Amino acid sequence: LLLASAALALAAISSTPATAAGQWSGFYIGGHAGGTWGDVDVTNVTDTSGFFDLAPGDVVNFSPSGVLGGAQIGYNFQMSNFVIGLELDGSAMDLDEALDLGGDDIGSVEAEWRATAALRLGYAVNQKSLVYVKGGYATGNLQFSAVDTNPGNQSFSTDENHSGWVAGGGFEHLMSDDVSIAIEYSYVDLGEDTHTTATVVNDIGSQTHTVTARLNWHWNPSF
């Protein structure tokens, strides 16, 4: 849908008389902070009945939540009211949840960082306000840990980097010629990956929602 929308925007731009670069054209860099929440599903693959009391095929559903903050950098190109750009961002996160798995087992999931590379397609409402959608590539880490609280405290932990996609949108407003503020929603699907230790194998999938406030500084150098 994003690519189709971009194609329509480019077609509209090509049929519009050429104009000077708009207010939104150029590079920008900034920071963001907000909240994140979602679902992490852990599917047990191996027989761990001697320690981690789940049979093969059992699924544990986590609903972690937390906060994140980071930075973004990007470039916009404006023709008429249409704005097309590319943005890279990275966030440090505190997303986690621990669950009593029954009996004497406690499991927990945690994510500490995430990064995206996304295409943005926007429409400048009045040269000061921009409504946009975005979509592209996402990557991030996901940790899963479990502990048996019986005497001996057997435990294991895995930490894998996942890859997937991001989609979302937002509203951005120029406070001055070079400073803007924005509110943005993103949905990130990091897919399913296999987490492995010497004795335990789990298939783990992650889908999260994020809402952030963003502050950007813009500049449009002459080439």
PyMOL commands that place a pseudoatom at each C-alpha (Angstrom):
pseudoatom trace, name=CA, resn=LEU, resi=1, chain=A, elem=C, hetatm=0, pos=[0.000, 0.000, 0.000]
pseudoatom trace, name=CA, resn=LEU, resi=2, chain=A, elem=C, hetatm=0, pos=[2.837, 2.377, 0.829]
pseudoatom trace, name=CA, resn=LEU, resi=3, chain=A, elem=C, hetatm=0, pos=[4.597, 1.719, -2.490]
pseudoatom trace, name=CA, resn=ALA, resi=4, chain=A, elem=C, hetatm=0, pos=[1.346, 2.158, -4.406]
pseudoatom trace, name=CA, resn=SER, resi=5, chain=A, elem=C, hetatm=0, pos=[0.711, 5.456, -2.612]
pseudoatom trace, name=CA, resn=ALA, resi=6, chain=A, elem=C, hetatm=0, pos=[4.246, 6.598, -3.419]
pseudoatom trace, name=CA, resn=ALA, resi=7, chain=A, elem=C, hetatm=0, pos=[3.698, 5.753, -7.081]
pseudoatom trace, name=CA, resn=LEU, resi=8, chain=A, elem=C, hetatm=0, pos=[0.485, 7.798, -7.128]
pseudoatom trace, name=CA, resn=ALA, resi=9, chain=A, elem=C, hetatm=0, pos=[2.245, 10.707, -5.464]
pseudoatom trace, name=CA, resn=LEU, resi=10, chain=A, elem=C, hetatm=0, pos=[5.076, 10.597, -7.986]
pseudoatom trace, name=CA, resn=ALA, resi=11, chain=A, elem=C, hetatm=0, pos=[2.549, 10.520, -10.820]
pseudoatom trace, name=CA, resn=ALA, resi=12, chain=A, elem=C, hetatm=0, pos=[0.811, 13.573, -9.383]
pseudoatom trace, name=CA, resn=ILE, resi=13, chain=A, elem=C, hetatm=0, pos=[4.138, 15.366, -8.972]
pseudoatom trace, name=CA, resn=SER, resi=14, chain=A, elem=C, hetatm=0, pos=[5.164, 14.609, -12.557]
pseudoatom trace, name=CA, resn=SER, resi=15, chain=A, elem=C, hetatm=0, pos=[1.964, 16.240, -13.839]
pseudoatom trace, name=CA, resn=THR, resi=16, chain=A, elem=C, hetatm=0, pos=[2.495, 19.369, -11.694]
pseudoatom trace, name=CA, resn=PRO, resi=17, chain=A, elem=C, hetatm=0, pos=[4.519, 22.330, -13.044]
pseudoatom trace, name=CA, resn=ALA, resi=18, chain=A, elem=C, hetatm=0, pos=[8.005, 22.391, -11.546]
pseudoatom trace, name=CA, resn=THR, resi=19, chain=A, elem=C, hetatm=0, pos=[8.371, 24.646, -8.497]
pseudoatom trace, name=CA, resn=ALA, resi=20, chain=A, elem=C, hetatm=0, pos=[11.163, 25.524, -6.132]
pseudoatom trace, name=CA, resn=ALA, resi=21, chain=A, elem=C, hetatm=0, pos=[11.941, 23.130, -3.295]
pseudoatom trace, name=CA, resn=GLY, resi=22, chain=A, elem=C, hetatm=0, pos=[9.343, 23.459, -0.568]
pseudoatom trace, name=CA, resn=GLN, resi=23, chain=A, elem=C, hetatm=0, pos=[9.592, 24.244, 3.111]
pseudoatom trace, name=CA, resn=TRP, resi=24, chain=A, elem=C, hetatm=0, pos=[10.046, 20.584, 4.042]
pseudoatom trace, name=CA, resn=SER, resi=25, chain=A, elem=C, hetatm=0, pos=[12.914, 19.814, 1.635]
pseudoatom trace, name=CA, resn=GLY, resi=26, chain=A, elem=C, hetatm=0, pos=[16.294, 18.983, 3.130]
pseudoatom trace, name=CA, resn=PHE, resi=27, chain=A, elem=C, hetatm=0, pos=[17.973, 17.042, 5.885]
pseudoatom trace, name=CA, resn=TYR, resi=28, chain=A, elem=C, hetatm=0, pos=[16.787, 16.736, 9.466]
pseudoatom trace, name=CA, resn=ILE, resi=29, chain=A, elem=C, hetatm=0, pos=[18.053, 15.219, 12.693]
pseudoatom trace, name=CA, resn=GLY, resi=30, chain=A, elem=C, hetatm=0, pos=[16.341, 14.899, 16.042]
pseudoatom trace, name=CA, resn=GLY, resi=31, chain=A, elem=C, hetatm=0, pos=[15.288, 12.880, 19.040]
pseudoatom trace, name=CA, resn=HIS, resi=32, chain=A, elem=C, hetatm=0, pos=[12.224, 11.006, 20.242]
pseudoatom trace, name=CA, resn=ALA, resi=33, chain=A, elem=C, hetatm=0, pos=[10.740, 9.498, 23.401]
pseudoatom trace, name=CA, resn=GLY, resi=34, chain=A, elem=C, hetatm=0, pos=[7.564, 7.595, 24.182]
pseudoatom trace, name=CA, resn=GLY, resi=35, chain=A, elem=C, hetatm=0, pos=[5.880, 4.370, 25.188]
pseudoatom trace, name=CA, resn=THR, resi=36, chain=A, elem=C, hetatm=0, pos=[5.736, 0.914, 23.679]
pseudoatom trace, name=CA, resn=TRP, resi=37, chain=A, elem=C, hetatm=0, pos=[3.672, -2.217, 24.275]
pseudoatom trace, name=CA, resn=GLY, resi=38, chain=A, elem=C, hetatm=0, pos=[2.774, -5.418, 22.473]
pseudoatom trace, name=CA, resn=ASP, resi=39, chain=A, elem=C, hetatm=0, pos=[2.825, -9.207, 22.332]
pseudoatom trace, name=CA, resn=VAL, resi=40, chain=A, elem=C, hetatm=0, pos=[5.623, -11.749, 22.536]
pseudoatom trace, name=CA, resn=ASP, resi=41, chain=A, elem=C, hetatm=0, pos=[4.752, -15.404, 21.921]
pseudoatom trace, name=CA, resn=VAL, resi=42, chain=A, elem=C, hetatm=0, pos=[7.142, -18.120, 23.084]
pseudoatom trace, name=CA, resn=THR, resi=43, chain=A, elem=C, hetatm=0, pos=[6.610, -21.594, 21.586]
pseudoatom trace, name=CA, resn=ASN, resi=44, chain=A, elem=C, hetatm=0, pos=[8.511, -24.384, 23.284]
pseudoatom trace, name=CA, resn=VAL, resi=45, chain=A, elem=C, hetatm=0, pos=[10.140, -26.815, 20.829]
pseudoatom trace, name=CA, resn=THR, resi=46, chain=A, elem=C, hetatm=0, pos=[12.058, -29.230, 23.053]
pseudoatom trace, name=CA, resn=ASP, resi=47, chain=A, elem=C, hetatm=0, pos=[10.964, -31.498, 25.923]
pseudoatom trace, name=CA, resn=THR, resi=48, chain=A, elem=C, hetatm=0, pos=[11.989, -29.573, 29.044]
pseudoatom trace, name=CA, resn=SER, resi=49, chain=A, elem=C, hetatm=0, pos=[9.841, -31.455, 31.560]
pseudoatom trace, name=CA, resn=GLY, resi=50, chain=A, elem=C, hetatm=0, pos=[12.866, -32.128, 33.755]
pseudoatom trace, name=CA, resn=PHE, resi=51, chain=A, elem=C, hetatm=0, pos=[13.299, -28.425, 34.412]
pseudoatom trace, name=CA, resn=PHE, resi=52, chain=A, elem=C, hetatm=0, pos=[11.221, -25.931, 32.449]
pseudoatom trace, name=CA, resn=ASP, resi=53, chain=A, elem=C, hetatm=0, pos=[7.775, -27.498, 32.752]
pseudoatom trace, name=CA, resn=LEU, resi=54, chain=A, elem=C, hetatm=0, pos=[6.522, -27.040, 29.191]
pseudoatom trace, name=CA, resn=ALA, resi=55, chain=A, elem=C, hetatm=0, pos=[5.856, -29.759, 26.637]
pseudoatom trace, name=CA, resn=PRO, resi=56, chain=A, elem=C, hetatm=0, pos=[6.803, -29.387, 22.960]
pseudoatom trace, name=CA, resn=GLY, resi=57, chain=A, elem=C, hetatm=0, pos=[4.264, -27.124, 21.264]
pseudoatom trace, name=CA, resn=ASP, resi=58, chain=A, elem=C, hetatm=0, pos=[3.209, -25.287, 24.428]
pseudoatom trace, name=CA, resn=VAL, resi=59, chain=A, elem=C, hetatm=0, pos=[2.902, -21.520, 23.929]
pseudoatom trace, name=CA, resn=VAL, resi=60, chain=A, elem=C, hetatm=0, pos=[3.394, -18.768, 26.521]
pseudoatom trace, name=CA, resn=ASN, resi=61, chain=A, elem=C, hetatm=0, pos=[1.897, -15.356, 25.670]
pseudoatom trace, name=CA, resn=PHE, resi=62, chain=A, elem=C, hetatm=0, pos=[3.608, -12.288, 27.125]
pseudoatom trace, name=CA, resn=SER, resi=63, chain=A, elem=C, hetatm=0, pos=[2.243, -8.720, 26.943]
pseudoatom trace, name=CA, resn=PRO, resi=64, chain=A, elem=C, hetatm=0, pos=[5.241, -6.528, 27.776]
pseudoatom trace, name=CA, resn=SER, resi=65, chain=A, elem=C, hetatm=0, pos=[5.188, -2.739, 27.975]
pseudoatom trace, name=CA, resn=GLY, resi=66, chain=A, elem=C, hetatm=0, pos=[7.707, -0.017, 28.636]
pseudoatom trace, name=CA, resn=VAL, resi=67, chain=A, elem=C, hetatm=0, pos=[9.402, 3.146, 27.414]
pseudoatom trace, name=CA, resn=LEU, resi=68, chain=A, elem=C, hetatm=0, pos=[11.910, 4.025, 24.719]
pseudoatom trace, name=CA, resn=GLY, resi=69, chain=A, elem=C, hetatm=0, pos=[13.996, 6.952, 23.536]
pseudoatom trace, name=CA, resn=GLY, resi=70, chain=A, elem=C, hetatm=0, pos=[16.464, 7.618, 20.774]
pseudoatom trace, name=CA, resn=ALA, resi=71, chain=A, elem=C, hetatm=0, pos=[17.393, 9.615, 17.692]
pseudoatom trace, name=CA, resn=GLN, resi=72, chain=A, elem=C, hetatm=0, pos=[16.445, 9.874, 14.030]
pseudoatom trace, name=CA, resn=ILE, resi=73, chain=A, elem=C, hetatm=0, pos=[17.995, 11.303, 10.881]
pseudoatom trace, name=CA, resn=GLY, resi=74, chain=A, elem=C, hetatm=0, pos=[16.412, 11.710, 7.472]
pseudoatom trace, name=CA, resn=TYR, resi=75, chain=A, elem=C, hetatm=0, pos=[15.964, 13.593, 4.230]
pseudoatom trace, name=CA, resn=ASN, resi=76, chain=A, elem=C, hetatm=0, pos=[12.785, 15.033, 2.683]
pseudoatom trace, name=CA, resn=PHE, resi=77, chain=A, elem=C, hetatm=0, pos=[12.090, 16.111, -0.875]
pseudoatom trace, name=CA, resn=GLN, resi=78, chain=A, elem=C, hetatm=0, pos=[9.036, 18.285, -1.489]
pseudoatom trace, name=CA, resn=MET, resi=79, chain=A, elem=C, hetatm=0, pos=[7.291, 19.001, -4.787]
pseudoatom trace, name=CA, resn=SER, resi=80, chain=A, elem=C, hetatm=0, pos=[4.008, 20.893, -4.593]
pseudoatom trace, name=CA, resn=ASN, resi=81, chain=A, elem=C, hetatm=0, pos=[2.289, 19.579, -1.448]
pseudoatom trace, name=CA, resn=PHE, resi=82, chain=A, elem=C, hetatm=0, pos=[3.809, 16.094, -1.612]
pseudoatom trace, name=CA, resn=VAL, resi=83, chain=A, elem=C, hetatm=0, pos=[6.777, 15.161, 0.553]
pseudoatom trace, name=CA, resn=ILE, resi=84, chain=A, elem=C, hetatm=0, pos=[8.800, 11.987, 0.051]
pseudoatom trace, name=CA, resn=GLY, resi=85, chain=A, elem=C, hetatm=0, pos=[11.659, 11.044, 2.349]
pseudoatom trace, name=CA, resn=LEU, resi=86, chain=A, elem=C, hetatm=0, pos=[13.841, 8.391, 3.943]
pseudoatom trace, name=CA, resn=GLU, resi=87, chain=A, elem=C, hetatm=0, pos=[14.378, 8.126, 7.682]
pseudoatom trace, name=CA, resn=LEU, resi=88, chain=A, elem=C, hetatm=0, pos=[16.714, 6.068, 9.882]
pseudoatom trace, name=CA, resn=ASP, resi=89, chain=A, elem=C, hetatm=0, pos=[16.074, 5.825, 13.603]
pseudoatom trace, name=CA, resn=GLY, resi=90, chain=A, elem=C, hetatm=0, pos=[17.405, 3.956, 16.605]
pseudoatom trace, name=CA, resn=SER, resi=91, chain=A, elem=C, hetatm=0, pos=[15.978, 3.557, 20.103]
pseudoatom trace, name=CA, resn=ALA, resi=92, chain=A, elem=C, hetatm=0, pos=[17.083, 2.287, 23.468]
pseudoatom trace, name=CA, resn=MET, resi=93, chain=A, elem=C, hetatm=0, pos=[14.179, 0.472, 25.143]
pseudoatom trace, name=CA, resn=ASP, resi=94, chain=A, elem=C, hetatm=0, pos=[13.013, -0.842, 28.482]
pseudoatom trace, name=CA, resn=LEU, resi=95, chain=A, elem=C, hetatm=0, pos=[10.322, -3.292, 27.342]
pseudoatom trace, name=CA, resn=ASP, resi=96, chain=A, elem=C, hetatm=0, pos=[9.780, -6.277, 29.630]
pseudoatom trace, name=CA, resn=GLU, resi=97, chain=A, elem=C, hetatm=0, pos=[7.402, -8.581, 31.482]
pseudoatom trace, name=CA, resn=ALA, resi=98, chain=A, elem=C, hetatm=0, pos=[7.786, -11.546, 33.857]
pseudoatom trace, name=CA, resn=LEU, resi=99, chain=A, elem=C, hetatm=0, pos=[5.172, -14.277, 34.271]
pseudoatom trace, name=CA, resn=ASP, resi=100, chain=A, elem=C, hetatm=0, pos=[4.566, -17.111, 36.717]
pseudoatom trace, name=CA, resn=LEU, resi=101, chain=A, elem=C, hetatm=0, pos=[4.453, -20.096, 34.383]
pseudoatom trace, name=CA, resn=GLY, resi=102, chain=A, elem=C, hetatm=0, pos=[2.884, -22.347, 36.990]
pseudoatom trace, name=CA, resn=GLY, resi=103, chain=A, elem=C, hetatm=0, pos=[4.541, -24.651, 39.454]
pseudoatom trace, name=CA, resn=ASP, resi=104, chain=A, elem=C, hetatm=0, pos=[8.001, -23.362, 40.259]
pseudoatom trace, name=CA, resn=ASP, resi=105, chain=A, elem=C, hetatm=0, pos=[8.900, -21.671, 36.948]
pseudoatom trace, name=CA, resn=ILE, resi=106, chain=A, elem=C, hetatm=0, pos=[9.176, -17.953, 36.159]
pseudoatom trace, name=CA, resn=GLY, resi=107, chain=A, elem=C, hetatm=0, pos=[9.678, -16.706, 32.607]
pseudoatom trace, name=CA, resn=SER, resi=108, chain=A, elem=C, hetatm=0, pos=[10.502, -13.221, 31.361]
pseudoatom trace, name=CA, resn=VAL, resi=109, chain=A, elem=C, hetatm=0, pos=[10.969, -11.371, 28.069]
pseudoatom trace, name=CA, resn=GLU, resi=110, chain=A, elem=C, hetatm=0, pos=[12.901, -8.151, 27.502]
pseudoatom trace, name=CA, resn=ALA, resi=111, chain=A, elem=C, hetatm=0, pos=[13.947, -5.889, 24.616]
pseudoatom trace, name=CA, resn=GLU, resi=112, chain=A, elem=C, hetatm=0, pos=[16.708, -3.280, 24.932]
pseudoatom trace, name=CA, resn=TRP, resi=113, chain=A, elem=C, hetatm=0, pos=[17.045, -1.713, 21.470]
pseudoatom trace, name=CA, resn=ARG, resi=114, chain=A, elem=C, hetatm=0, pos=[15.396, -1.336, 18.078]
pseudoatom trace, name=CA, resn=ALA, resi=115, chain=A, elem=C, hetatm=0, pos=[16.251, 0.363, 14.764]
pseudoatom trace, name=CA, resn=THR, resi=116, chain=A, elem=C, hetatm=0, pos=[14.302, 1.082, 11.559]
pseudoatom trace, name=CA, resn=ALA, resi=117, chain=A, elem=C, hetatm=0, pos=[14.907, 2.303, 8.010]
pseudoatom trace, name=CA, resn=ALA, resi=118, chain=A, elem=C, hetatm=0, pos=[11.661, 3.609, 6.514]
pseudoatom trace, name=CA, resn=LEU, resi=119, chain=A, elem=C, hetatm=0, pos=[10.262, 5.427, 3.493]
pseudoatom trace, name=CA, resn=ARG, resi=120, chain=A, elem=C, hetatm=0, pos=[8.005, 8.372, 4.407]
pseudoatom trace, name=CA, resn=LEU, resi=121, chain=A, elem=C, hetatm=0, pos=[5.240, 9.721, 2.196]
pseudoatom trace, name=CA, resn=GLY, resi=122, chain=A, elem=C, hetatm=0, pos=[3.517, 12.891, 3.345]
pseudoatom trace, name=CA, resn=TYR, resi=123, chain=A, elem=C, hetatm=0, pos=[1.210, 15.717, 2.381]
pseudoatom trace, name=CA, resn=ALA, resi=124, chain=A, elem=C, hetatm=0, pos=[1.954, 19.287, 3.471]
pseudoatom trace, name=CA, resn=VAL, resi=125, chain=A, elem=C, hetatm=0, pos=[-1.346, 20.782, 4.560]
pseudoatom trace, name=CA, resn=ASN, resi=126, chain=A, elem=C, hetatm=0, pos=[-0.258, 24.428, 4.720]
pseudoatom trace, name=CA, resn=GLN, resi=127, chain=A, elem=C, hetatm=0, pos=[3.560, 24.310, 4.338]
pseudoatom trace, name=CA, resn=LYS, resi=128, chain=A, elem=C, hetatm=0, pos=[3.797, 24.278, 8.146]
pseudoatom trace, name=CA, resn=SER, resi=129, chain=A, elem=C, hetatm=0, pos=[1.979, 21.000, 8.906]
pseudoatom trace, name=CA, resn=LEU, resi=130, chain=A, elem=C, hetatm=0, pos=[2.735, 17.565, 7.478]
pseudoatom trace, name=CA, resn=VAL, resi=131, chain=A, elem=C, hetatm=0, pos=[0.641, 14.402, 7.640]
pseudoatom trace, name=CA, resn=TYR, resi=132, chain=A, elem=C, hetatm=0, pos=[2.606, 11.291, 6.681]
pseudoatom trace, name=CA, resn=VAL, resi=133, chain=A, elem=C, hetatm=0, pos=[2.712, 7.515, 6.534]
pseudoatom trace, name=CA, resn=LYS, resi=134, chain=A, elem=C, hetatm=0, pos=[5.857, 5.405, 6.754]
pseudoatom trace, name=CA, resn=GLY, resi=135, chain=A, elem=C, hetatm=0, pos=[6.978, 1.845, 6.178]
pseudoatom trace, name=CA, resn=GLY, resi=136, chain=A, elem=C, hetatm=0, pos=[10.148, -0.182, 5.855]
pseudoatom trace, name=CA, resn=TYR, resi=137, chain=A, elem=C, hetatm=0, pos=[12.666, -2.432, 7.594]
pseudoatom trace, name=CA, resn=ALA, resi=138, chain=A, elem=C, hetatm=0, pos=[12.976, -3.007, 11.349]
pseudoatom trace, name=CA, resn=THR, resi=139, chain=A, elem=C, hetatm=0, pos=[15.426, -4.881, 13.539]
pseudoatom trace, name=CA, resn=GLY, resi=140, chain=A, elem=C, hetatm=0, pos=[15.828, -5.308, 17.286]
pseudoatom trace, name=CA, resn=ASN, resi=141, chain=A, elem=C, hetatm=0, pos=[16.890, -7.643, 20.054]
pseudoatom trace, name=CA, resn=LEU, resi=142, chain=A, elem=C, hetatm=0, pos=[14.697, -9.914, 22.154]
pseudoatom trace, name=CA, resn=GLN, resi=143, chain=A, elem=C, hetatm=0, pos=[15.715, -11.741, 25.309]
pseudoatom trace, name=CA, resn=PHE, resi=144, chain=A, elem=C, hetatm=0, pos=[13.931, -14.682, 26.897]
pseudoatom trace, name=CA, resn=SER, resi=145, chain=A, elem=C, hetatm=0, pos=[14.815, -16.065, 30.328]
pseudoatom trace, name=CA, resn=ALA, resi=146, chain=A, elem=C, hetatm=0, pos=[13.408, -18.752, 32.594]
pseudoatom trace, name=CA, resn=VAL, resi=147, chain=A, elem=C, hetatm=0, pos=[14.271, -19.894, 36.111]
pseudoatom trace, name=CA, resn=ASP, resi=148, chain=A, elem=C, hetatm=0, pos=[13.204, -22.935, 38.122]
pseudoatom trace, name=CA, resn=THR, resi=149, chain=A, elem=C, hetatm=0, pos=[12.882, -21.745, 41.718]
pseudoatom trace, name=CA, resn=ASN, resi=150, chain=A, elem=C, hetatm=0, pos=[13.369, -25.235, 43.199]
pseudoatom trace, name=CA, resn=PRO, resi=151, chain=A, elem=C, hetatm=0, pos=[16.589, -25.701, 45.178]
pseudoatom trace, name=CA, resn=GLY, resi=152, chain=A, elem=C, hetatm=0, pos=[19.432, -25.223, 42.748]
pseudoatom trace, name=CA, resn=ASN, resi=153, chain=A, elem=C, hetatm=0, pos=[17.773, -22.395, 40.820]
pseudoatom trace, name=CA, resn=GLN, resi=154, chain=A, elem=C, hetatm=0, pos=[18.355, -23.817, 37.355]
pseudoatom trace, name=CA, resn=SER, resi=155, chain=A, elem=C, hetatm=0, pos=[17.990, -21.163, 34.679]
pseudoatom trace, name=CA, resn=PHE, resi=156, chain=A, elem=C, hetatm=0, pos=[18.662, -20.273, 31.076]
pseudoatom trace, name=CA, resn=SER, resi=157, chain=A, elem=C, hetatm=0, pos=[18.619, -17.110, 28.967]
pseudoatom trace, name=CA, resn=THR, resi=158, chain=A, elem=C, hetatm=0, pos=[18.724, -16.344, 25.231]
pseudoatom trace, name=CA, resn=ASP, resi=159, chain=A, elem=C, hetatm=0, pos=[19.295, -13.081, 23.367]
pseudoatom trace, name=CA, resn=GLU, resi=160, chain=A, elem=C, hetatm=0, pos=[18.727, -12.910, 19.598]
pseudoatom trace, name=CA, resn=ASN, resi=161, chain=A, elem=C, hetatm=0, pos=[18.485, -10.120, 17.031]
pseudoatom trace, name=CA, resn=HIS, resi=162, chain=A, elem=C, hetatm=0, pos=[15.235, -10.241, 15.051]
pseudoatom trace, name=CA, resn=SER, resi=163, chain=A, elem=C, hetatm=0, pos=[14.399, -8.661, 11.677]
pseudoatom trace, name=CA, resn=GLY, resi=164, chain=A, elem=C, hetatm=0, pos=[11.010, -7.595, 10.326]
pseudoatom trace, name=CA, resn=TRP, resi=165, chain=A, elem=C, hetatm=0, pos=[9.072, -4.545, 9.216]
pseudoatom trace, name=CA, resn=VAL, resi=166, chain=A, elem=C, hetatm=0, pos=[7.628, -1.276, 10.484]
pseudoatom trace, name=CA, resn=ALA, resi=167, chain=A, elem=C, hetatm=0, pos=[4.520, 0.665, 9.401]
pseudoatom trace, name=CA, resn=GLY, resi=168, chain=A, elem=C, hetatm=0, pos=[2.936, 3.758, 10.856]
pseudoatom trace, name=CA, resn=GLY, resi=169, chain=A, elem=C, hetatm=0, pos=[2.223, 7.424, 10.452]
pseudoatom trace, name=CA, resn=GLY, resi=170, chain=A, elem=C, hetatm=0, pos=[2.233, 10.763, 12.156]
pseudoatom trace, name=CA, resn=PHE, resi=171, chain=A, elem=C, hetatm=0, pos=[1.652, 14.489, 12.230]
pseudoatom trace, name=CA, resn=GLU, resi=172, chain=A, elem=C, hetatm=0, pos=[4.537, 16.987, 12.152]
pseudoatom trace, name=CA, resn=HIS, resi=173, chain=A, elem=C, hetatm=0, pos=[4.431, 20.764, 12.540]
pseudoatom trace, name=CA, resn=LEU, resi=174, chain=A, elem=C, hetatm=0, pos=[7.132, 23.388, 11.910]
pseudoatom trace, name=CA, resn=MET, resi=175, chain=A, elem=C, hetatm=0, pos=[7.503, 25.655, 14.948]
pseudoatom trace, name=CA, resn=SER, resi=176, chain=A, elem=C, hetatm=0, pos=[10.014, 27.772, 12.997]
pseudoatom trace, name=CA, resn=ASP, resi=177, chain=A, elem=C, hetatm=0, pos=[11.931, 27.501, 9.723]
pseudoatom trace, name=CA, resn=ASP, resi=178, chain=A, elem=C, hetatm=0, pos=[14.252, 24.874, 11.178]
pseudoatom trace, name=CA, resn=VAL, resi=179, chain=A, elem=C, hetatm=0, pos=[12.513, 23.253, 14.191]
pseudoatom trace, name=CA, resn=SER, resi=180, chain=A, elem=C, hetatm=0, pos=[9.548, 20.883, 14.121]
pseudoatom trace, name=CA, resn=ILE, resi=181, chain=A, elem=C, hetatm=0, pos=[7.630, 18.767, 16.607]
pseudoatom trace, name=CA, resn=ALA, resi=182, chain=A, elem=C, hetatm=0, pos=[5.730, 15.570, 15.786]
pseudoatom trace, name=CA, resn=ILE, resi=183, chain=A, elem=C, hetatm=0, pos=[3.609, 12.784, 17.215]
pseudoatom trace, name=CA, resn=GLU, resi=184, chain=A, elem=C, hetatm=0, pos=[4.029, 9.363, 15.595]
pseudoatom trace, name=CA, resn=TYR, resi=185, chain=A, elem=C, hetatm=0, pos=[2.538, 5.873, 15.851]
pseudoatom trace, name=CA, resn=SER, resi=186, chain=A, elem=C, hetatm=0, pos=[4.441, 2.794, 14.642]
pseudoatom trace, name=CA, resn=TYR, resi=187, chain=A, elem=C, hetatm=0, pos=[3.628, -0.909, 14.463]
pseudoatom trace, name=CA, resn=VAL, resi=188, chain=A, elem=C, hetatm=0, pos=[6.703, -3.152, 14.440]
pseudoatom trace, name=CA, resn=ASP, resi=189, chain=A, elem=C, hetatm=0, pos=[6.569, -6.851, 13.553]
pseudoatom trace, name=CA, resn=LEU, resi=190, chain=A, elem=C, hetatm=0, pos=[9.902, -8.532, 14.222]
pseudoatom trace, name=CA, resn=GLY, resi=191, chain=A, elem=C, hetatm=0, pos=[8.616, -11.905, 13.034]
pseudoatom trace, name=CA, resn=GLU, resi=192, chain=A, elem=C, hetatm=0, pos=[9.558, -15.229, 14.575]
pseudoatom trace, name=CA, resn=ASP, resi=193, chain=A, elem=C, hetatm=0, pos=[13.079, -16.435, 15.256]
pseudoatom trace, name=CA, resn=THR, resi=194, chain=A, elem=C, hetatm=0, pos=[14.578, -19.484, 16.966]
pseudoatom trace, name=CA, resn=HIS, resi=195, chain=A, elem=C, hetatm=0, pos=[16.276, -19.032, 20.343]
pseudoatom trace, name=CA, resn=THR, resi=196, chain=A, elem=C, hetatm=0, pos=[18.601, -21.892, 21.252]
pseudoatom trace, name=CA, resn=THR, resi=197, chain=A, elem=C, hetatm=0, pos=[20.641, -23.019, 24.256]
pseudoatom trace, name=CA, resn=ALA, resi=198, chain=A, elem=C, hetatm=0, pos=[22.470, -26.308, 24.769]
pseudoatom trace, name=CA, resn=THR, resi=199, chain=A, elem=C, hetatm=0, pos=[19.256, -27.985, 25.972]
pseudoatom trace, name=CA, resn=VAL, resi=200, chain=A, elem=C, hetatm=0, pos=[16.319, -25.677, 25.158]
pseudoatom trace, name=CA, resn=VAL, resi=201, chain=A, elem=C, hetatm=0, pos=[14.907, -24.471, 21.822]
pseudoatom trace, name=CA, resn=ASN, resi=202, chain=A, elem=C, hetatm=0, pos=[12.113, -21.876, 21.571]
pseudoatom trace, name=CA, resn=ASP, resi=203, chain=A, elem=C, hetatm=0, pos=[10.459, -20.147, 18.614]
pseudoatom trace, name=CA, resn=ILE, resi=204, chain=A, elem=C, hetatm=0, pos=[9.756, -16.542, 19.642]
pseudoatom trace, name=CA, resn=GLY, resi=205, chain=A, elem=C, hetatm=0, pos=[7.737, -13.888, 17.789]
pseudoatom trace, name=CA, resn=SER, resi=206, chain=A, elem=C, hetatm=0, pos=[7.242, -10.209, 18.622]
pseudoatom trace, name=CA, resn=GLN, resi=207, chain=A, elem=C, hetatm=0, pos=[4.730, -7.516, 17.557]
pseudoatom trace, name=CA, resn=THR, resi=208, chain=A, elem=C, hetatm=0, pos=[4.754, -4.113, 19.255]
pseudoatom trace, name=CA, resn=HIS, resi=209, chain=A, elem=C, hetatm=0, pos=[3.028, -0.723, 19.108]
pseudoatom trace, name=CA, resn=THR, resi=210, chain=A, elem=C, hetatm=0, pos=[4.875, 2.534, 19.754]
pseudoatom trace, name=CA, resn=VAL, resi=211, chain=A, elem=C, hetatm=0, pos=[3.766, 6.132, 20.259]
pseudoatom trace, name=CA, resn=THR, resi=212, chain=A, elem=C, hetatm=0, pos=[6.496, 8.797, 20.373]
pseudoatom trace, name=CA, resn=ALA, resi=213, chain=A, elem=C, hetatm=0, pos=[6.874, 12.552, 20.626]
pseudoatom trace, name=CA, resn=ARG, resi=214, chain=A, elem=C, hetatm=0, pos=[9.585, 13.802, 18.262]
pseudoatom trace, name=CA, resn=LEU, resi=215, chain=A, elem=C, hetatm=0, pos=[11.696, 16.954, 17.931]
pseudoatom trace, name=CA, resn=ASN, resi=216, chain=A, elem=C, hetatm=0, pos=[13.599, 17.646, 14.680]
pseudoatom trace, name=CA, resn=TRP, resi=217, chain=A, elem=C, hetatm=0, pos=[16.086, 20.259, 13.478]
pseudoatom trace, name=CA, resn=HIS, resi=218, chain=A, elem=C, hetatm=0, pos=[15.964, 20.897, 9.705]
pseudoatom trace, name=CA, resn=TRP, resi=219, chain=A, elem=C, hetatm=0, pos=[18.455, 22.322, 7.241]
pseudoatom trace, name=CA, resn=ASN, resi=220, chain=A, elem=C, hetatm=0, pos=[18.435, 22.557, 3.452]
pseudoatom trace, name=CA, resn=PRO, resi=221, chain=A, elem=C, hetatm=0, pos=[21.997, 22.911, 2.119]
pseudoatom trace, name=CA, resn=SER, resi=222, chain=A, elem=C, hetatm=0, pos=[22.667, 24.225, -1.380]
pseudoatom trace, name=CA, resn=PHE, resi=223, chain=A, elem=C, hetatm=0, pos=[24.429, 21.766, -3.650]
for i in range(1, 223): cmd.bond("trace and resi %d" % i, "trace and resi %d" % (i + 1))
show_as sticks, trace
zoom trace
